[in-house]
Amino acid sequence: MKYCILFNEERRMRYLDMRIKSISAFLLYLMVGLAVFVVFSHIRPLFSGPMDLVGRLLVIMTLLLTSLKLRKIERYRHHGPILYAFFTAAVATSLDYYLPTIRWLLEALNMSIATPMSIALDKLDSSLIIILTILLLTRLSDEGPTSLYLRKGDLRQGLTIGILAFLISVTGSVYVARLFGAQNLTLERIYPWLPWILVFVLANALNEEMLFRGLLLGKVQPVLGRFFSNLVLAIPFVLHHTGVSYTNDTLLFLAYLLPLALAWGHITQRTDSLLGAFLFHAGTDIPVILVIFSRLS
């Protein structure tokens, strides 16, 4: 009886220790995610000027040096690749924020930023910077595109889910866009936008899925499990969109985003690929770009 009590107590202590480590890891990854994607966002950062630049450099250097240090400590080695992935995201988004490539392009084309074509080109430029940086830094860490969920996985299921969700999103896009404040949407007005809508949603969906699911989900999952790894990345993704100007109701928009972010993560985990989540995400971006285009002069 004495040994049974000791055994049960030991099991209880091991379970408690595991729970404390899991909660600590969740909070750590959440704080780092909020720093990279919200505080030093590449769209709406909390700081400006030298404070933003210095803050980004400190975050980037801290993540890189810590990830390299942890790889040498057996007990904490599993955290190294995760912090390196956050470092990669911080570099990619910072380059996107500070490189003036879209300004150069629009000046060369003598275009205003306030047209459907220029907005789509801006998103394409941003996405190329982010995606190429992720691919390069991932390769430097001796990992390939498959570590980013850029693989077939369950191709049939991914295509089925993605195409079906995309078509459903297209069907309801005008209604949802009006819900978020789109103005004067008619088929005659939307038709000339179609090529730029497609460029925008495909570019945006791919860069965001690579940033939040492809780059990080597979690395966090062994530590936190399927659900909590998905949740710890969905929260910064949702808050990353705080302050958007393309909705009349920010809280409604963020509430709309949270289940979508969790669904995209779940689809990625289930199909072992970004394909289904990418197509689904692209479809749900259509109402967003309809709102933005509808407000142009």
Secondary structure per residue as TSV (DSSP state, phi and psi in degrees):
chain	resnum	aa	ss	phi	psi
A	1	M	-	360.0	-42.6
A	2	K	H	-60.2	-43.1
A	3	Y	H	-67.7	-34.9
A	4	C	H	-63.5	-41.4
A	5	I	H	-64.8	-43.8
A	6	L	H	-63.6	-40.8
A	7	F	H	-64.1	-45.3
A	8	N	H	-65.2	-38.2
A	9	E	H	-65.0	-40.2
A	10	E	H	-64.7	-42.1
A	11	R	H	-62.7	-40.7
A	12	R	H	-64.7	-41.6
A	13	M	H	-66.3	-38.3
A	14	R	H	-65.0	-42.2
A	15	Y	H	-62.4	-44.4
A	16	L	H	-62.8	-41.0
A	17	D	H	-62.7	-41.8
A	18	M	H	-63.9	-40.5
A	19	R	H	-65.5	-41.8
A	20	I	H	-62.8	-42.3
A	21	K	H	-64.2	-39.2
A	22	S	H	-66.9	-44.0
A	23	I	H	-64.1	-42.2
A	24	S	H	-62.2	-43.0
A	25	A	H	-64.9	-40.9
A	26	F	H	-59.8	-47.8
A	27	L	H	-65.8	-38.3
A	28	L	H	-61.2	-50.4
A	29	Y	H	-66.0	-34.1
A	30	L	H	-65.8	-45.3
A	31	M	H	-63.9	-42.1
A	32	V	H	-65.6	-42.2
A	33	G	H	-61.3	-40.8
A	34	L	H	-66.7	-37.5
A	35	A	I	-64.3	-45.9
A	36	V	I	-72.3	-44.3
A	37	F	I	-100.1	-15.9
A	38	V	I	-115.8	-59.5
A	39	V	I	-61.8	-46.7
A	40	F	T	-112.2	47.8
A	41	S	-	-59.5	151.5
A	42	H	S	-90.1	4.4
A	43	I	S	-117.8	-53.2
A	44	R	S	-134.3	72.7
A	45	P	-	-67.1	154.4
A	46	L	S	-76.4	-24.9
A	47	F	S	-113.1	171.1
A	48	S	-	-140.8	166.0
A	49	G	H	62.4	-145.9
A	50	P	H	-58.8	-33.0
A	51	M	H	-63.7	-40.9
A	52	D	H	-66.0	-47.3
A	53	L	H	-62.7	-47.2
A	54	V	H	-64.0	-41.8
A	55	G	H	-60.9	-44.0
A	56	R	H	-61.6	-44.9
A	57	L	H	-62.9	-39.5
A	58	L	H	-64.9	-43.5
A	59	V	H	-63.1	-45.9
A	60	I	H	-61.2	-48.1
A	61	M	H	-66.4	-40.0
A	62	T	H	-63.3	-43.8
A	63	L	H	-65.3	-42.6
A	64	L	H	-65.3	-51.3
A	65	L	H	-65.1	-38.8
A	66	T	H	-66.9	-41.2
A	67	S	H	-63.6	-40.2
A	68	L	H	-67.7	-38.8
A	69	K	H	-66.6	-43.5
A	70	L	H	-68.3	-28.0
A	71	R	T	-61.8	-20.6
A	72	K	T	-94.2	-5.0
A	73	I	-	-110.0	113.5
A	74	E	G	-53.6	-43.4
A	75	R	G	-64.6	-32.3
A	76	Y	G	-114.1	12.9
A	77	R	T	-59.6	-33.8
A	78	H	T	-66.0	-18.6
A	79	H	H	-79.9	-21.6
A	80	G	H	-56.9	-54.2
A	81	P	H	-62.1	-30.6
A	82	I	H	-69.5	-46.0
A	83	L	H	-68.0	-31.6
A	84	Y	H	-65.8	-36.9
A	85	A	H	-65.3	-40.7
A	86	F	H	-64.7	-38.5
A	87	F	H	-58.0	-45.3
A	88	T	H	-59.7	-45.1
A	89	A	H	-62.5	-40.8
A	90	A	H	-65.2	-41.2
A	91	V	H	-65.4	-47.1
A	92	A	H	-60.5	-46.7
A	93	T	H	-71.5	-32.9
A	94	S	H	-69.3	-40.8
A	95	L	H	-61.5	-41.5
A	96	D	H	-61.7	-40.3
A	97	Y	H	-69.8	-37.7
A	98	Y	H	-99.6	-23.8
A	99	L	-	-71.3	130.0
A	100	P	-	-91.2	30.5
A	101	T	H	-62.1	-38.3
A	102	I	H	-69.3	-35.1
A	103	R	H	-63.2	-43.4
A	104	W	H	-61.3	-42.8
A	105	L	H	-64.0	-47.0
A	106	L	H	-67.3	-35.0
A	107	E	H	-65.9	-40.0
A	108	A	H	-64.7	-34.9
A	109	L	H	-89.1	-4.1
A	110	N	T	55.7	49.2
A	111	M	-	-117.2	147.7
A	112	S	-	-81.8	154.9
A	113	I	S	-74.5	-16.3
A	114	A	S	-93.1	49.4
A	115	T	S	-134.0	154.5
A	116	P	H	-55.4	-40.8
A	117	M	H	-64.4	-45.5
A	118	S	H	-69.3	-35.5
A	119	I	H	-64.9	-41.4
A	120	A	H	-65.8	-40.5
A	121	L	H	-66.7	-36.4
A	122	D	H	-60.6	-45.3
A	123	K	H	-66.7	-38.3
A	124	L	H	-64.4	-44.0
A	125	D	H	-59.9	-47.3
A	126	S	H	-59.9	-44.8
A	127	S	H	-66.8	-39.1
A	128	L	H	-64.1	-41.9
A	129	I	H	-60.8	-47.6
A	130	I	H	-65.7	-48.0
A	131	I	H	-65.7	-45.2
A	132	L	H	-65.5	-37.5
A	133	T	H	-65.1	-43.0
A	134	I	H	-61.0	-45.5
A	135	L	H	-63.2	-42.2
A	136	L	H	-66.3	-49.9
A	137	L	H	-69.4	-29.7
A	138	T	H	-67.3	-41.3
A	139	R	H	-64.5	-37.7
A	140	L	H	-65.9	-22.0
A	141	S	T	-90.8	13.2
A	142	D	T	67.0	27.3
A	143	E	-	-117.8	157.0
A	144	G	-	-111.1	-177.0
A	145	P	G	-58.6	-28.2
A	146	T	G	-64.4	-26.1
A	147	S	G	-70.8	-12.1
A	148	L	G	-100.5	15.6
A	149	Y	T	64.8	18.9
A	150	L	-	-86.6	73.2
A	151	R	S	-151.2	166.7
A	152	K	-	-67.5	-41.9
A	153	G	S	56.1	-140.4
A	154	D	S	-84.2	86.1
A	155	L	H	-61.0	-43.0
A	156	R	H	-63.0	-46.9
A	157	Q	H	-67.7	-40.9
A	158	G	H	-61.8	-45.4
A	159	L	H	-65.4	-41.8
A	160	T	H	-61.6	-51.2
A	161	I	H	-62.6	-46.4
A	162	G	H	-65.4	-47.5
A	163	I	H	-67.2	-43.1
A	164	L	H	-62.0	-46.2
A	165	A	H	-65.2	-37.8
A	166	F	H	-62.5	-46.2
A	167	L	H	-65.3	-40.3
A	168	I	H	-62.9	-41.8
A	169	S	H	-63.0	-41.8
A	170	V	H	-60.2	-44.4
A	171	T	H	-59.9	-40.0
A	172	G	H	-98.8	7.9
A	173	S	H	-65.1	-40.5
A	174	V	H	-66.2	-41.8
A	175	Y	H	-62.8	-47.5
A	176	V	H	-64.4	-39.6
A	177	A	H	-61.2	-41.9
A	178	R	H	-64.8	-36.7
A	179	L	H	-60.2	-34.7
A	180	F	T	-94.4	7.6
A	181	G	T	107.7	15.4
A	182	A	-	-64.6	146.9
A	183	Q	-	-120.9	135.7
A	184	N	S	53.1	49.3
A	185	L	-	-84.4	119.3
A	186	T	-	-134.0	159.3
A	187	L	H	-61.5	-37.3
A	188	E	H	-63.4	-34.4
A	189	R	H	-79.0	-36.2
A	190	I	H	-74.6	-35.5
A	191	Y	G	-52.1	-48.2
A	192	P	G	-66.2	-17.8
A	193	W	G	-81.0	-15.7
A	194	L	H	-51.8	-46.6
A	195	P	H	-60.1	-38.3
A	196	W	H	-78.0	-30.6
A	197	I	H	-60.9	-45.7
A	198	L	H	-63.6	-45.1
A	199	V	H	-59.4	-46.9
A	200	F	H	-62.2	-52.4
A	201	V	H	-68.8	-36.4
A	202	L	H	-69.5	-43.0
A	203	A	H	-65.4	-45.8
A	204	N	H	-66.1	-44.4
A	205	A	H	-62.9	-41.0
A	206	L	H	-68.3	-44.0
A	207	N	H	-68.6	-37.7
A	208	E	H	-73.1	-37.7
A	209	E	H	-67.8	-36.5
A	210	M	I	-68.0	-38.6
A	211	L	I	-67.2	-48.2
A	212	F	I	-96.6	-35.6
A	213	R	I	-102.2	-54.3
A	214	G	I	-60.8	-47.7
A	215	L	T	-73.6	-37.2
A	216	L	T	-113.9	-33.9
A	217	L	H	-59.8	-47.4
A	218	G	H	-66.0	-25.1
A	219	K	H	-84.7	-34.2
A	220	V	H	-79.1	-32.1
A	221	Q	H	-55.5	-43.2
A	222	P	H	-62.1	-22.5
A	223	V	H	-88.8	-43.6
A	224	L	H	-105.9	-11.4
A	225	G	H	87.2	172.9
A	226	R	H	-64.8	-51.2
A	227	F	H	-70.1	-49.5
A	228	F	H	-72.2	-27.6
A	229	S	H	-67.2	-37.1
A	230	N	H	-67.0	-44.2
A	231	L	H	-66.3	-41.4
A	232	V	H	-68.1	-19.1
A	233	L	H	-96.0	-28.6
A	234	A	H	-67.5	-35.9
A	235	I	H	-63.1	-52.0
A	236	P	H	-62.1	-34.0
A	237	F	H	-60.2	-46.7
A	238	V	H	-65.2	-48.5
A	239	L	H	-68.7	-22.2
A	240	H	T	-58.3	-24.6
A	241	H	T	-97.2	6.9
A	242	T	T	-63.3	136.0
A	243	G	T	88.0	9.6
A	244	V	-	-63.6	150.0
A	245	S	S	-99.7	-1.3
A	246	Y	S	-100.4	29.0
A	247	T	-	-147.5	148.2
A	248	N	S	-84.3	-11.8
A	249	D	-	-138.6	95.4
A	250	T	H	-63.3	-42.6
A	251	L	H	-62.5	-40.9
A	252	L	H	-62.7	-41.0
A	253	F	H	-65.2	-43.4
A	254	L	H	-66.9	-37.6
A	255	A	H	-65.3	-33.0
A	256	Y	H	-68.5	-34.5
A	257	L	H	-75.6	-36.5
A	258	L	H	-59.7	-52.3
A	259	P	H	-63.6	-31.2
A	260	L	H	-65.0	-45.4
A	261	A	H	-60.6	-42.7
A	262	L	H	-65.2	-37.7
A	263	A	H	-65.9	-42.3
A	264	W	H	-64.1	-39.5
A	265	G	H	-65.2	-43.2
A	266	H	H	-63.3	-41.8
A	267	I	H	-63.8	-41.2
A	268	T	H	-61.1	-45.0
A	269	Q	H	-64.9	-42.8
A	270	R	H	-69.7	-40.3
A	271	T	H	-94.9	-8.2
A	272	D	T	59.5	36.9
A	273	S	S	-161.8	155.9
A	274	L	S	-83.2	-11.1
A	275	L	H	-57.9	-52.3
A	276	G	H	-62.7	-45.0
A	277	A	H	-64.6	-38.1
A	278	F	H	-61.0	-48.8
A	279	L	H	-65.6	-42.9
A	280	F	H	-60.3	-48.4
A	281	H	H	-59.9	-44.5
A	282	A	H	-58.8	-41.5
A	283	G	H	-62.7	-41.6
A	284	T	H	-75.1	-12.8
A	285	D	T	-80.7	-12.8
A	286	I	H	-61.2	-46.7
A	287	P	H	-59.2	-35.1
A	288	V	H	-61.4	-49.6
A	289	I	H	-72.4	-27.4
A	290	L	H	-63.4	-41.1
A	291	V	H	-62.2	-47.6
A	292	I	H	-61.8	-48.0
A	293	F	H	-66.1	-35.5
A	294	S	H	-66.5	-22.4
A	295	R	T	-91.9	-1.8
A	296	L	-	-73.9	149.7
A	297	S	-	-68.2	360.0
